[in-house]
Amino acid sequence: MSAKKKLALLLLLVSTISFSQSLDDLDSYDIEKVYKKVELDNETLDEDGDEIEFIFVETEFDVQRGKYEIELTDGPGDLYEIIDTGYFVTFRSYYGYGYSDECILEVTGGYFPGTIYKLD
């Protein structure tokens, strides 16, 4: 089974979890952009001639609209990583710092692809 199919299956299974807490009571953060990490060939150079191993490419969520239980952690720069999914996101406003947060991801599509609700 491909990694993409495993991710979709994992997210769909997790989405079936019922949420006992109203999302209205949680801190929410609108996602500005979604990225995927793309591994590069060996000896790939950036614009300064330095070797780089990966880049982040803007993408869309490859899952159905809905609510998913996720774990979010700091990524490089302004990015936050949705653990075990391959997705990285930026937010419209300041999210904060932390080693990892349990969250709800609401995938909505459209101009802003979704919202993160902090459970912690």
Jmol script that loads the backbone (N, CA, C; Angstrom):
load data "model"
ATOM      1  N   MET A   1       0.858  -1.173   0.000  1.00  0.00           N
ATOM      2  CA  MET A   1       0.000   0.000   0.000  1.00  0.00           C
ATOM      3  C   MET A   1       0.902   1.234   0.000  1.00  0.00           C
ATOM      4  N   SER A   2       0.596   2.207  -0.851  1.00  0.00           N
ATOM      5  CA  SER A   2       1.434   3.402  -0.947  1.00  0.00           C
ATOM      6  C   SER A   2       1.282   4.276   0.296  1.00  0.00           C
ATOM      7  N   ALA A   3       2.286   5.129   0.522  1.00  0.00           N
ATOM      8  CA  ALA A   3       2.257   6.027   1.684  1.00  0.00           C
ATOM      9  C   ALA A   3       1.043   6.945   1.616  1.00  0.00           C
ATOM     10  N   LYS A   4       0.700   7.391   0.422  1.00  0.00           N
ATOM     11  CA  LYS A   4      -0.445   8.289   0.247  1.00  0.00           C
ATOM     12  C   LYS A   4      -1.744   7.587   0.668  1.00  0.00           C
ATOM     13  N   LYS A   5      -1.895   6.321   0.276  1.00  0.00           N
ATOM     14  CA  LYS A   5      -3.097   5.576   0.642  1.00  0.00           C
ATOM     15  C   LYS A   5      -3.141   5.304   2.143  1.00  0.00           C
ATOM     16  N   LYS A   6      -1.961   4.997   2.733  1.00  0.00           N
ATOM     17  CA  LYS A   6      -1.902   4.778   4.174  1.00  0.00           C
ATOM     18  C   LYS A   6      -2.304   6.025   4.932  1.00  0.00           C
ATOM     19  N   LEU A   7      -1.821   7.199   4.476  1.00  0.00           N
ATOM     20  CA  LEU A   7      -2.161   8.466   5.113  1.00  0.00           C
ATOM     21  C   LEU A   7      -3.659   8.721   5.030  1.00  0.00           C
ATOM     22  N   ALA A   8      -4.224   8.535   3.858  1.00  0.00           N
ATOM     23  CA  ALA A   8      -5.658   8.771   3.684  1.00  0.00           C
ATOM     24  C   ALA A   8      -6.469   7.834   4.572  1.00  0.00           C
ATOM     25  N   LEU A   9      -6.067   6.567   4.632  1.00  0.00           N
ATOM     26  CA  LEU A   9      -6.765   5.602   5.471  1.00  0.00           C
ATOM     27  C   LEU A   9      -6.660   5.976   6.936  1.00  0.00           C
ATOM     28  N   LEU A  10      -5.451   6.346   7.386  1.00  0.00           N
ATOM     29  CA  LEU A  10      -5.252   6.746   8.768  1.00  0.00           C
ATOM     30  C   LEU A  10      -6.138   7.933   9.127  1.00  0.00           C
ATOM     31  N   LEU A  11      -6.130   8.952   8.265  1.00  0.00           N
ATOM     32  CA  LEU A  11      -6.931  10.140   8.552  1.00  0.00           C
ATOM     33  C   LEU A  11      -8.425   9.834   8.534  1.00  0.00           C
ATOM     34  N   LEU A  12      -8.861   8.976   7.632  1.00  0.00           N
ATOM     35  CA  LEU A  12     -10.282   8.635   7.587  1.00  0.00           C
ATOM     36  C   LEU A  12     -10.687   7.837   8.822  1.00  0.00           C
ATOM     37  N   LEU A  13      -9.824   6.927   9.280  1.00  0.00           N
ATOM     38  CA  LEU A  13     -10.137   6.177  10.489  1.00  0.00           C
ATOM     39  C   LEU A  13     -10.200   7.089  11.702  1.00  0.00           C
ATOM     40  N   VAL A  14      -9.257   7.995  11.801  1.00  0.00           N
ATOM     41  CA  VAL A  14      -9.220   8.913  12.931  1.00  0.00           C
ATOM     42  C   VAL A  14     -10.421   9.852  12.896  1.00  0.00           C
ATOM     43  N   SER A  15     -10.892  10.174  11.685  1.00  0.00           N
ATOM     44  CA  SER A  15     -12.009  11.121  11.577  1.00  0.00           C
ATOM     45  C   SER A  15     -13.305  10.553  12.137  1.00  0.00           C
ATOM     46  N   THR A  16     -13.358   9.245  12.308  1.00  0.00           N
ATOM     47  CA  THR A  16     -14.583   8.654  12.833  1.00  0.00           C
ATOM     48  C   THR A  16     -14.702   8.798  14.342  1.00  0.00           C
ATOM     49  N   ILE A  17     -13.637   9.252  14.983  1.00  0.00           N
ATOM     50  CA  ILE A  17     -13.670   9.462  16.425  1.00  0.00           C
ATOM     51  C   ILE A  17     -14.694  10.558  16.734  1.00  0.00           C
ATOM     52  N   SER A  18     -15.554  10.327  17.701  1.00  0.00           N
ATOM     53  CA  SER A  18     -16.516  11.368  18.054  1.00  0.00           C
ATOM     54  C   SER A  18     -15.854  12.357  19.005  1.00  0.00           C
ATOM     55  N   PHE A  19     -16.190  13.610  18.850  1.00  0.00           N
ATOM     56  CA  PHE A  19     -15.604  14.662  19.661  1.00  0.00           C
ATOM     57  C   PHE A  19     -16.631  15.109  20.691  1.00  0.00           C
ATOM     58  N   SER A  20     -16.307  14.901  21.982  1.00  0.00           N
ATOM     59  CA  SER A  20     -17.254  15.226  23.041  1.00  0.00           C
ATOM     60  C   SER A  20     -17.247  16.708  23.384  1.00  0.00           C
ATOM     61  N   GLN A  21     -16.199  17.434  22.986  1.00  0.00           N
ATOM     62  CA  GLN A  21     -16.083  18.846  23.308  1.00  0.00           C
ATOM     63  C   GLN A  21     -16.455  19.672  22.083  1.00  0.00           C
ATOM     64  N   SER A  22     -17.208  20.730  22.280  1.00  0.00           N
ATOM     65  CA  SER A  22     -17.584  21.612  21.187  1.00  0.00           C
ATOM     66  C   SER A  22     -16.343  22.350  20.682  1.00  0.00           C
ATOM     67  N   LEU A  23     -16.192  22.432  19.366  1.00  0.00           N
ATOM     68  CA  LEU A  23     -15.053  23.150  18.799  1.00  0.00           C
ATOM     69  C   LEU A  23     -15.129  24.642  19.107  1.00  0.00           C
ATOM     70  N   ASP A  24     -16.317  25.149  19.367  1.00  0.00           N
ATOM     71  CA  ASP A  24     -16.482  26.574  19.673  1.00  0.00           C
ATOM     72  C   ASP A  24     -15.757  26.973  20.950  1.00  0.00           C
ATOM     73  N   ASP A  25     -15.534  26.009  21.844  1.00  0.00           N
ATOM     74  CA  ASP A  25     -14.882  26.287  23.126  1.00  0.00           C
ATOM     75  C   ASP A  25     -13.356  26.237  23.051  1.00  0.00           C
ATOM     76  N   LEU A  26     -12.804  25.868  21.884  1.00  0.00           N
ATOM     77  CA  LEU A  26     -11.364  25.674  21.734  1.00  0.00           C
ATOM     78  C   LEU A  26     -10.712  26.860  21.025  1.00  0.00           C
ATOM     79  N   ASP A  27      -9.417  27.074  21.311  1.00  0.00           N
ATOM     80  CA  ASP A  27      -8.647  28.060  20.560  1.00  0.00           C
ATOM     81  C   ASP A  27      -8.526  27.563  19.131  1.00  0.00           C
ATOM     82  N   SER A  28      -8.794  28.453  18.154  1.00  0.00           N
ATOM     83  CA  SER A  28      -8.753  28.045  16.755  1.00  0.00           C
ATOM     84  C   SER A  28      -7.778  28.910  15.967  1.00  0.00           C
ATOM     85  N   TYR A  29      -7.187  28.289  14.937  1.00  0.00           N
ATOM     86  CA  TYR A  29      -6.178  28.947  14.114  1.00  0.00           C
ATOM     87  C   TYR A  29      -6.432  28.576  12.656  1.00  0.00           C
ATOM     88  N   ASP A  30      -6.704  29.586  11.823  1.00  0.00           N
ATOM     89  CA  ASP A  30      -6.952  29.342  10.409  1.00  0.00           C
ATOM     90  C   ASP A  30      -5.654  29.027   9.687  1.00  0.00           C
ATOM     91  N   ILE A  31      -5.676  27.968   8.897  1.00  0.00           N
ATOM     92  CA  ILE A  31      -4.510  27.578   8.109  1.00  0.00           C
ATOM     93  C   ILE A  31      -4.419  28.485   6.895  1.00  0.00           C
ATOM     94  N   GLU A  32      -3.228  29.029   6.669  1.00  0.00           N
ATOM     95  CA  GLU A  32      -3.013  29.878   5.502  1.00  0.00           C
ATOM     96  C   GLU A  32      -2.644  29.044   4.279  1.00  0.00           C
ATOM     97  N   LYS A  33      -1.634  28.161   4.439  1.00  0.00           N
ATOM     98  CA  LYS A  33      -1.177  27.333   3.327  1.00  0.00           C
ATOM     99  C   LYS A  33      -0.787  25.951   3.828  1.00  0.00           C
ATOM    100  N   VAL A  34      -0.841  24.985   2.917  1.00  0.00           N
ATOM    101  CA  VAL A  34      -0.482  23.596   3.200  1.00  0.00           C
ATOM    102  C   VAL A  34       0.709  23.236   2.315  1.00  0.00           C
ATOM    103  N   TYR A  35       1.675  22.506   2.879  1.00  0.00           N
ATOM    104  CA  TYR A  35       2.876  22.117   2.139  1.00  0.00           C
ATOM    105  C   TYR A  35       3.146  20.632   2.329  1.00  0.00           C
ATOM    106  N   LYS A  36       3.845  20.056   1.363  1.00  0.00           N
ATOM    107  CA  LYS A  36       4.396  18.703   1.453  1.00  0.00           C
ATOM    108  C   LYS A  36       5.905  18.822   1.356  1.00  0.00           C
ATOM    109  N   LYS A  37       6.614  17.984   2.088  1.00  0.00           N
ATOM    110  CA  LYS A  37       8.075  17.931   2.039  1.00  0.00           C
ATOM    111  C   LYS A  37       8.461  17.009   0.879  1.00  0.00           C
ATOM    112  N   VAL A  38       9.309  17.508  -0.021  1.00  0.00           N
ATOM    113  CA  VAL A  38       9.752  16.734  -1.173  1.00  0.00           C
ATOM    114  C   VAL A  38      11.249  16.490  -1.042  1.00  0.00           C
ATOM    115  N   GLU A  39      11.620  15.211  -0.960  1.00  0.00           N
ATOM    116  CA  GLU A  39      13.034  14.828  -0.897  1.00  0.00           C
ATOM    117  C   GLU A  39      13.664  15.055  -2.269  1.00  0.00           C
ATOM    118  N   LEU A  40      14.898  15.550  -2.290  1.00  0.00           N
ATOM    119  CA  LEU A  40      15.607  15.843  -3.536  1.00  0.00           C
ATOM    120  C   LEU A  40      16.727  14.836  -3.769  1.00  0.00           C
ATOM    121  N   ASP A  41      17.188  14.768  -5.010  1.00  0.00           N
ATOM    122  CA  ASP A  41      18.316  13.907  -5.347  1.00  0.00           C
ATOM    123  C   ASP A  41      19.561  14.377  -4.612  1.00  0.00           C
ATOM    124  N   ASN A  42      20.481  13.451  -4.405  1.00  0.00           N
ATOM    125  CA  ASN A  42      21.768  13.796  -3.807  1.00  0.00           C
ATOM    126  C   ASN A  42      22.452  14.877  -4.630  1.00  0.00           C
ATOM    127  N   GLU A  43      23.177  15.728  -3.955  1.00  0.00           N
ATOM    128  CA  GLU A  43      23.970  16.792  -4.566  1.00  0.00           C
ATOM    129  C   GLU A  43      23.120  17.878  -5.237  1.00  0.00           C
ATOM    130  N   THR A  44      21.858  18.028  -4.811  1.00  0.00           N
ATOM    131  CA  THR A  44      21.037  19.137  -5.292  1.00  0.00           C
ATOM    132  C   THR A  44      21.481  20.394  -4.561  1.00  0.00           C
ATOM    133  N   LEU A  45      21.601  21.488  -5.301  1.00  0.00           N
ATOM    134  CA  LEU A  45      22.093  22.741  -4.738  1.00  0.00           C
ATOM    135  C   LEU A  45      20.998  23.793  -4.716  1.00  0.00           C
ATOM    136  N   ASP A  46      21.045  24.669  -3.705  1.00  0.00           N
ATOM    137  CA  ASP A  46      20.126  25.801  -3.666  1.00  0.00           C
ATOM    138  C   ASP A  46      20.725  26.970  -4.451  1.00  0.00           C
ATOM    139  N   GLU A  47      20.064  28.136  -4.412  1.00  0.00           N
ATOM    140  CA  GLU A  47      20.511  29.299  -5.191  1.00  0.00           C
ATOM    141  C   GLU A  47      21.867  29.837  -4.741  1.00  0.00           C
ATOM    142  N   ASP A  48      22.285  29.480  -3.524  1.00  0.00           N
ATOM    143  CA  ASP A  48      23.593  29.911  -3.025  1.00  0.00           C
ATOM    144  C   ASP A  48      24.691  28.874  -3.274  1.00  0.00           C
ATOM    145  N   GLY A  49      24.335  27.757  -3.893  1.00  0.00           N
ATOM    146  CA  GLY A  49      25.303  26.705  -4.153  1.00  0.00           C
ATOM    147  C   GLY A  49      25.479  25.732  -3.007  1.00  0.00           C
ATOM    148  N   ASP A  50      24.627  25.836  -1.980  1.00  0.00           N
ATOM    149  CA  ASP A  50      24.694  24.922  -0.838  1.00  0.00           C
ATOM    150  C   ASP A  50      23.839  23.682  -1.124  1.00  0.00           C
ATOM    151  N   GLU A  51      24.330  22.527  -0.691  1.00  0.00           N
ATOM    152  CA  GLU A  51      23.591  21.285  -0.907  1.00  0.00           C
ATOM    153  C   GLU A  51      22.340  21.263  -0.027  1.00  0.00           C
ATOM    154  N   ILE A  52      21.209  20.855  -0.611  1.00  0.00           N
ATOM    155  CA  ILE A  52      19.951  20.732   0.131  1.00  0.00           C
ATOM    156  C   ILE A  52      19.368  19.345  -0.097  1.00  0.00           C
ATOM    157  N   GLU A  53      18.661  18.856   0.897  1.00  0.00           N
ATOM    158  CA  GLU A  53      18.107  17.507   0.841  1.00  0.00           C
ATOM    159  C   GLU A  53      16.618  17.488   0.508  1.00  0.00           C
ATOM    160  N   PHE A  54      15.903  18.605   0.762  1.00  0.00           N
ATOM    161  CA  PHE A  54      14.460  18.631   0.541  1.00  0.00           C
ATOM    162  C   PHE A  54      13.995  20.071   0.340  1.00  0.00           C
ATOM    163  N   ILE A  55      12.777  20.185  -0.177  1.00  0.00           N
ATOM    164  CA  ILE A  55      12.097  21.483  -0.280  1.00  0.00           C
ATOM    165  C   ILE A  55      10.653  21.267   0.150  1.00  0.00           C
ATOM    166  N   PHE A  56       9.956  22.363   0.408  1.00  0.00           N
ATOM    167  CA  PHE A  56       8.534  22.300   0.729  1.00  0.00           C
ATOM    168  C   PHE A  56       7.755  22.873  -0.446  1.00  0.00           C
ATOM    169  N   VAL A  57       6.776  22.107  -0.923  1.00  0.00           N
ATOM    170  CA  VAL A  57       5.983  22.480  -2.080  1.00  0.00           C
ATOM    171  C   VAL A  57       4.544  22.707  -1.623  1.00  0.00           C
ATOM    172  N   GLU A  58       3.993  23.869  -2.012  1.00  0.00           N
ATOM    173  CA  GLU A  58       2.604  24.163  -1.652  1.00  0.00           C
ATOM    174  C   GLU A  58       1.678  23.152  -2.319  1.00  0.00           C
ATOM    175  N   THR A  59       0.692  22.694  -1.560  1.00  0.00           N
ATOM    176  CA  THR A  59      -0.227  21.669  -2.030  1.00  0.00           C
ATOM    177  C   THR A  59      -1.598  21.890  -1.415  1.00  0.00           C
ATOM    178  N   GLU A  60      -2.484  20.944  -1.578  1.00  0.00           N
ATOM    179  CA  GLU A  60      -3.786  20.934  -0.919  1.00  0.00           C
ATOM    180  C   GLU A  60      -3.880  19.656  -0.103  1.00  0.00           C
ATOM    181  N   PHE A  61      -4.757  19.646   0.902  1.00  0.00           N
ATOM    182  CA  PHE A  61      -5.001  18.414   1.638  1.00  0.00           C
ATOM    183  C   PHE A  61      -5.597  17.388   0.683  1.00  0.00           C
ATOM    184  N   ASP A  62      -5.088  16.169   0.740  1.00  0.00           N
ATOM    185  CA  ASP A  62      -5.570  15.093  -0.116  1.00  0.00           C
ATOM    186  C   ASP A  62      -6.478  14.163   0.692  1.00  0.00           C
ATOM    187  N   VAL A  63      -7.397  14.763   1.431  1.00  0.00           N
ATOM    188  CA  VAL A  63      -8.382  14.021   2.219  1.00  0.00           C
ATOM    189  C   VAL A  63      -9.720  14.722   2.076  1.00  0.00           C
ATOM    190  N   GLN A  64     -10.773  14.016   2.409  1.00  0.00           N
ATOM    191  CA  GLN A  64     -12.109  14.594   2.337  1.00  0.00           C
ATOM    192  C   GLN A  64     -12.279  15.686   3.380  1.00  0.00           C
ATOM    193  N   ARG A  65     -13.194  16.600   3.102  1.00  0.00           N
ATOM    194  CA  ARG A  65     -13.549  17.603   4.111  1.00  0.00           C
ATOM    195  C   ARG A  65     -14.064  16.880   5.334  1.00  0.00           C
ATOM    196  N   GLY A  66     -13.710  17.404   6.495  1.00  0.00           N
ATOM    197  CA  GLY A  66     -14.146  16.779   7.732  1.00  0.00           C
ATOM    198  C   GLY A  66     -13.231  17.167   8.873  1.00  0.00           C
ATOM    199  N   LYS A  67     -13.425  16.517   9.996  1.00  0.00           N
ATOM    200  CA  LYS A  67     -12.641  16.785  11.207  1.00  0.00           C
ATOM    201  C   LYS A  67     -11.776  15.574  11.513  1.00  0.00           C
ATOM    202  N   TYR A  68     -10.501  15.840  11.821  1.00  0.00           N
ATOM    203  CA  TYR A  68      -9.525  14.787  12.065  1.00  0.00           C
ATOM    204  C   TYR A  68      -8.743  15.102  13.331  1.00  0.00           C
ATOM    205  N   GLU A  69      -8.521  14.099  14.158  1.00  0.00           N
ATOM    206  CA  GLU A  69      -7.684  14.270  15.337  1.00  0.00           C
ATOM    207  C   GLU A  69      -6.234  14.129  14.889  1.00  0.00           C
ATOM    208  N   ILE A  70      -5.401  15.131  15.215  1.00  0.00           N
ATOM    209  CA  ILE A  70      -4.011  15.157  14.768  1.00  0.00           C
ATOM    210  C   ILE A  70      -3.096  15.555  15.917  1.00  0.00           C
ATOM    211  N   GLU A  71      -1.805  15.421  15.670  1.00  0.00           N
ATOM    212  CA  GLU A  71      -0.789  15.963  16.563  1.00  0.00           C
ATOM    213  C   GLU A  71       0.034  16.948  15.750  1.00  0.00           C
ATOM    214  N   LEU A  72       0.207  18.152  16.267  1.00  0.00           N
ATOM    215  CA  LEU A  72       0.893  19.234  15.569  1.00  0.00           C
ATOM    216  C   LEU A  72       2.153  19.593  16.327  1.00  0.00           C
ATOM    217  N   THR A  73       3.260  19.818  15.606  1.00  0.00           N
ATOM    218  CA  THR A  73       4.512  20.185  16.237  1.00  0.00           C
ATOM    219  C   THR A  73       5.228  21.240  15.402  1.00  0.00           C
ATOM    220  N   ASP A  74       6.189  21.910  16.028  1.00  0.00           N
ATOM    221  CA  ASP A  74       6.979  22.910  15.304  1.00  0.00           C
ATOM    222  C   ASP A  74       7.722  22.243  14.165  1.00  0.00           C
ATOM    223  N   GLY A  75       7.802  22.954  13.052  1.00  0.00           N
ATOM    224  CA  GLY A  75       8.601  22.526  11.911  1.00  0.00           C
ATOM    225  C   GLY A  75       9.649  23.582  11.639  1.00  0.00           C
ATOM    226  N   PRO A  76      10.325  23.488  10.522  1.00  0.00           N
ATOM    227  CA  PRO A  76      11.342  24.488  10.190  1.00  0.00           C
ATOM    228  C   PRO A  76      10.712  25.845   9.859  1.00  0.00           C
ATOM    229  N   GLY A  77      11.367  26.910  10.261  1.00  0.00           N
ATOM    230  CA  GLY A  77      10.887  28.261   9.946  1.00  0.00           C
ATOM    231  C   GLY A  77       9.501  28.503  10.512  1.00  0.00           C
ATOM    232  N   ASP A  78       8.605  28.996   9.677  1.00  0.00           N
ATOM    233  CA  ASP A  78       7.229  29.291  10.077  1.00  0.00           C
ATOM    234  C   ASP A  78       6.290  28.100   9.914  1.00  0.00           C
ATOM    235  N   LEU A  79       6.830  26.941   9.562  1.00  0.00           N
ATOM    236  CA  LEU A  79       6.004  25.767   9.302  1.00  0.00           C
ATOM    237  C   LEU A  79       5.718  24.984  10.578  1.00  0.00           C
ATOM    238  N   TYR A  80       4.557  24.356  10.606  1.00  0.00           N
ATOM    239  CA  TYR A  80       4.177  23.426  11.655  1.00  0.00           C
ATOM    240  C   TYR A  80       3.883  22.092  10.983  1.00  0.00           C
ATOM    241  N   GLU A  81       4.355  21.010  11.578  1.00  0.00           N
ATOM    242  CA  GLU A  81       4.197  19.682  11.002  1.00  0.00           C
ATOM    243  C   GLU A  81       3.004  18.967  11.611  1.00  0.00           C
ATOM    244  N   ILE A  82       2.158  18.406  10.755  1.00  0.00           N
ATOM    245  CA  ILE A  82       1.099  17.517  11.207  1.00  0.00           C
ATOM    246  C   ILE A  82       1.739  16.128  11.235  1.00  0.00           C
ATOM    247  N   ILE A  83       2.040  15.658  12.417  1.00  0.00           N
ATOM    248  CA  ILE A  83       2.845  14.452  12.613  1.00  0.00           C
ATOM    249  C   ILE A  83       2.222  13.246  11.907  1.00  0.00           C
ATOM    250  N   ASP A  84       3.103  12.464  11.265  1.00  0.00           N
ATOM    251  CA  ASP A  84       2.757  11.207  10.580  1.00  0.00           C
ATOM    252  C   ASP A  84       1.843  11.384   9.371  1.00  0.00           C
ATOM    253  N   THR A  85       1.792  12.584   8.799  1.00  0.00           N
ATOM    254  CA  THR A  85       0.954  12.785   7.618  1.00  0.00           C
ATOM    255  C   THR A  85       1.750  13.263   6.406  1.00  0.00           C
ATOM    256  N   GLY A  86       2.921  13.859   6.627  1.00  0.00           N
ATOM    257  CA  GLY A  86       3.672  14.451   5.524  1.00  0.00           C
ATOM    258  C   GLY A  86       3.246  15.875   5.216  1.00  0.00           C
ATOM    259  N   TYR A  87       2.246  16.383   5.930  1.00  0.00           N
ATOM    260  CA  TYR A  87       1.776  17.756   5.711  1.00  0.00           C
ATOM    261  C   TYR A  87       2.438  18.721   6.681  1.00  0.00           C
ATOM    262  N   PHE A  88       2.680  19.929   6.185  1.00  0.00           N
ATOM    263  CA  PHE A  88       3.165  21.049   6.978  1.00  0.00           C
ATOM    264  C   PHE A  88       2.230  22.215   6.679  1.00  0.00           C
ATOM    265  N   VAL A  89       1.983  23.076   7.658  1.00  0.00           N
ATOM    266  CA  VAL A  89       1.062  24.194   7.458  1.00  0.00           C
ATOM    267  C   VAL A  89       1.655  25.488   7.991  1.00  0.00           C
ATOM    268  N   THR A  90       1.148  26.598   7.461  1.00  0.00           N
ATOM    269  CA  THR A  90       1.374  27.916   8.045  1.00  0.00           C
ATOM    270  C   THR A  90       0.007  28.458   8.438  1.00  0.00           C
ATOM    271  N   PHE A  91       0.015  29.416   9.363  1.00  0.00           N
ATOM    272  CA  PHE A  91      -1.233  29.979   9.870  1.00  0.00           C
ATOM    273  C   PHE A  91      -1.364  31.444   9.513  1.00  0.00           C
ATOM    274  N   ARG A  92      -2.608  31.924   9.455  1.00  0.00           N
ATOM    275  CA  ARG A  92      -2.882  33.337   9.184  1.00  0.00           C
ATOM    276  C   ARG A  92      -2.435  34.217  10.338  1.00  0.00           C
ATOM    277  N   SER A  93      -2.393  33.686  11.536  1.00  0.00           N
ATOM    278  CA  SER A  93      -1.986  34.457  12.714  1.00  0.00           C
ATOM    279  C   SER A  93      -1.016  33.621  13.530  1.00  0.00           C
ATOM    280  N   TYR A  94      -0.482  34.202  14.579  1.00  0.00           N
ATOM    281  CA  TYR A  94       0.511  33.543  15.428  1.00  0.00           C
ATOM    282  C   TYR A  94      -0.090  32.333  16.127  1.00  0.00           C
ATOM    283  N   TYR A  95       0.552  31.186  16.011  1.00  0.00           N
ATOM    284  CA  TYR A  95       0.080  29.962  16.665  1.00  0.00           C
ATOM    285  C   TYR A  95       0.770  29.742  18.002  1.00  0.00           C
ATOM    286  N   GLY A  96       2.077  29.961  18.050  1.00  0.00           N
ATOM    287  CA  GLY A  96       2.831  29.726  19.274  1.00  0.00           C
ATOM    288  C   GLY A  96       3.836  28.616  19.091  1.00  0.00           C
ATOM    289  N   TYR A  97       4.523  28.292  20.169  1.00  0.00           N
ATOM    290  CA  TYR A  97       5.558  27.271  20.121  1.00  0.00           C
ATOM    291  C   TYR A  97       5.220  26.153  21.083  1.00  0.00           C
ATOM    292  N   GLY A  98       5.634  24.981  20.744  1.00  0.00           N
ATOM    293  CA  GLY A  98       5.430  23.834  21.609  1.00  0.00           C
ATOM    294  C   GLY A  98       6.040  22.612  20.975  1.00  0.00           C
ATOM    295  N   TYR A  99       6.333  21.623  21.795  1.00  0.00           N
ATOM    296  CA  TYR A  99       6.916  20.404  21.246  1.00  0.00           C
ATOM    297  C   TYR A  99       5.880  19.632  20.448  1.00  0.00           C
ATOM    298  N   SER A 100       4.669  19.535  20.945  1.00  0.00           N
ATOM    299  CA  SER A 100       3.569  18.966  20.168  1.00  0.00           C
ATOM    300  C   SER A 100       2.260  19.256  20.895  1.00  0.00           C
ATOM    301  N   ASP A 101       1.228  19.409  20.102  1.00  0.00           N
ATOM    302  CA  ASP A 101      -0.103  19.677  20.638  1.00  0.00           C
ATOM    303  C   ASP A 101      -1.090  18.696  20.019  1.00  0.00           C
ATOM    304  N   GLU A 102      -1.993  18.186  20.835  1.00  0.00           N
ATOM    305  CA  GLU A 102      -3.100  17.399  20.322  1.00  0.00           C
ATOM    306  C   GLU A 102      -4.135  18.396  19.813  1.00  0.00           C
ATOM    307  N   CYS A 103      -4.613  18.171  18.600  1.00  0.00           N
ATOM    308  CA  CYS A 103      -5.495  19.135  17.949  1.00  0.00           C
ATOM    309  C   CYS A 103      -6.568  18.414  17.138  1.00  0.00           C
ATOM    310  N   ILE A 104      -7.528  19.206  16.705  1.00  0.00           N
ATOM    311  CA  ILE A 104      -8.504  18.788  15.713  1.00  0.00           C
ATOM    312  C   ILE A 104      -8.218  19.605  14.454  1.00  0.00           C
ATOM    313  N   LEU A 105      -8.078  18.924  13.327  1.00  0.00           N
ATOM    314  CA  LEU A 105      -7.939  19.583  12.037  1.00  0.00           C
ATOM    315  C   LEU A 105      -9.286  19.509  11.352  1.00  0.00           C
ATOM    316  N   GLU A 106      -9.849  20.666  11.022  1.00  0.00           N
ATOM    317  CA  GLU A 106     -11.080  20.709  10.248  1.00  0.00           C
ATOM    318  C   GLU A 106     -10.701  21.108   8.826  1.00  0.00           C
ATOM    319  N   VAL A 107     -10.813  20.178   7.892  1.00  0.00           N
ATOM    320  CA  VAL A 107     -10.499  20.438   6.494  1.00  0.00           C
ATOM    321  C   VAL A 107     -11.750  21.005   5.839  1.00  0.00           C
ATOM    322  N   THR A 108     -11.620  22.235   5.322  1.00  0.00           N
ATOM    323  CA  THR A 108     -12.773  22.908   4.735  1.00  0.00           C
ATOM    324  C   THR A 108     -12.618  23.165   3.247  1.00  0.00           C
ATOM    325  N   GLY A 109     -11.378  23.204   2.751  1.00  0.00           N
ATOM    326  CA  GLY A 109     -11.152  23.559   1.352  1.00  0.00           C
ATOM    327  C   GLY A 109     -11.378  25.039   1.164  1.00  0.00           C
ATOM    328  N   GLY A 110     -11.406  25.480  -0.067  1.00  0.00           N
ATOM    329  CA  GLY A 110     -11.617  26.890  -0.344  1.00  0.00           C
ATOM    330  C   GLY A 110     -10.350  27.702  -0.206  1.00  0.00           C
ATOM    331  N   TYR A 111     -10.513  29.015  -0.046  1.00  0.00           N
ATOM    332  CA  TYR A 111      -9.370  29.921  -0.016  1.00  0.00           C
ATOM    333  C   TYR A 111      -8.441  29.597   1.142  1.00  0.00           C
ATOM    334  N   PHE A 112      -8.993  29.412   2.334  1.00  0.00           N
ATOM    335  CA  PHE A 112      -8.201  28.936   3.468  1.00  0.00           C
ATOM    336  C   PHE A 112      -8.598  27.467   3.660  1.00  0.00           C
ATOM    337  N   PRO A 113      -7.613  26.566   3.597  1.00  0.00           N
ATOM    338  CA  PRO A 113      -7.930  25.133   3.522  1.00  0.00           C
ATOM    339  C   PRO A 113      -8.474  24.477   4.783  1.00  0.00           C
ATOM    340  N   GLY A 114      -8.392  25.168   5.912  1.00  0.00           N
ATOM    341  CA  GLY A 114      -8.903  24.537   7.121  1.00  0.00           C
ATOM    342  C   GLY A 114      -8.558  25.326   8.364  1.00  0.00           C
ATOM    343  N   THR A 115      -8.924  24.721   9.481  1.00  0.00           N
ATOM    344  CA  THR A 115      -8.717  25.330  10.796  1.00  0.00           C
ATOM    345  C   THR A 115      -8.168  24.263  11.742  1.00  0.00           C
ATOM    346  N   ILE A 116      -7.260  24.678  12.606  1.00  0.00           N
ATOM    347  CA  ILE A 116      -6.726  23.825  13.668  1.00  0.00           C
ATOM    348  C   ILE A 116      -7.324  24.277  14.983  1.00  0.00           C
ATOM    349  N   TYR A 117      -7.845  23.334  15.764  1.00  0.00           N
ATOM    350  CA  TYR A 117      -8.386  23.605  17.085  1.00  0.00           C
ATOM    351  C   TYR A 117      -7.477  22.924  18.105  1.00  0.00           C
ATOM    352  N   LYS A 118      -6.919  23.694  19.042  1.00  0.00           N
ATOM    353  CA  LYS A 118      -6.020  23.151  20.064  1.00  0.00           C
ATOM    354  C   LYS A 118      -6.835  22.453  21.139  1.00  0.00           C
ATOM    355  N   LEU A 119      -6.498  21.203  21.437  1.00  0.00           N
ATOM    356  CA  LEU A 119      -7.165  20.461  22.505  1.00  0.00           C
ATOM    357  C   LEU A 119      -6.499  20.670  23.840  1.00  0.00           C
ATOM    358  N   ASP A 120      -5.218  21.008  23.867  1.00  0.00           N
ATOM    359  CA  ASP A 120      -4.475  21.188  25.122  1.00  0.00           C
ATOM    360  C   ASP A 120      -4.833  22.488  25.798  1.00  0.00           C
TER     361      ASP A 120
END
end "model"
wireframe off; spacefill off
backbone 0.3
color backbone group
